[in-house]
Amino acid sequence: MASSTATRVQKRREVLRRAGLRPLQMWVPDTRRPGFAEECRRQSGIVAEADKRDSDLGSFLDAALDDLDDRAG
């Protein structure tokens, strides 16, 4: 006799817990929601404008990349 879906899910979760994992619920933005794309554009514009005004940003990002390269190599 086949086990119910709930029983299979419970068994799978028990296996994962024994492996040291725990369940996690994560909420993410609903990209299908009306106005989502417009809000992304609005926020991106704010960030782009802030980046233009920050003259030290480029050198900071270059230094961070150099640091990552040094750690990887």
C-alpha positions in Angstrom: 0.0 0.0 0.0 1.4 3.4 -1.0 2.1 5.9 1.8 0.3 9.2 1.8 2.0 12.3 0.7 2.1 13.7 4.2 3.8 10.5 5.5 6.4 10.7 2.7 7.1 14.3 3.5 7.4 13.6 7.2 9.9 10.8 6.6 11.9 13.0 4.2 12.0 15.8 6.8 13.2 13.4 9.5 16.0 12.2 7.2 17.0 15.8 6.6 16.9 16.7 10.3 19.1 13.7 11.1 21.5 15.0 8.5 21.8 18.2 10.6 19.4 20.4 8.5 16.4 22.3 9.6 13.4 23.7 7.7 13.4 27.4 6.9 10.6 29.4 5.5 11.7 32.4 3.3 9.5 35.1 1.9 10.6 36.7 -1.3 9.1 39.6 -3.3 6.2 38.6 -5.6 7.5 39.5 -9.0 4.0 39.0 -10.5 2.5 41.7 -8.3 1.2 44.8 -10.2 3.8 47.6 -9.9 6.7 45.4 -9.1 8.7 46.3 -12.2 8.0 50.0 -11.8 9.2 49.8 -8.2 12.4 48.0 -9.3 13.1 50.7 -11.8 12.4 53.4 -9.2 14.8 51.8 -6.6 17.4 51.1 -9.3 17.3 54.8 -10.3 17.9 55.9 -6.7 20.9 53.5 -6.4 22.4 54.6 -9.8 22.1 58.2 -8.8 23.8 57.6 -5.5 26.6 55.7 -7.3 27.2 58.6 -9.6 27.6 61.0 -6.6 30.0 58.7 -4.8 33.4 59.4 -6.3 35.1 56.8 -4.0 32.9 53.9 -4.9 34.9 52.7 -7.9 38.2 52.5 -6.0 36.4 50.8 -3.0 35.0 48.2 -5.3 38.3 47.7 -7.0 40.0 47.2 -3.7 37.4 44.7 -2.6 37.8 42.7 -5.8 41.6 42.7 -5.3 41.1 41.4 -1.8 38.9 38.6 -3.1 41.4 37.8 -5.8 44.2 37.6 -3.2 42.2 35.2 -1.0 41.3 33.0 -3.9 44.8 32.7 -5.4 
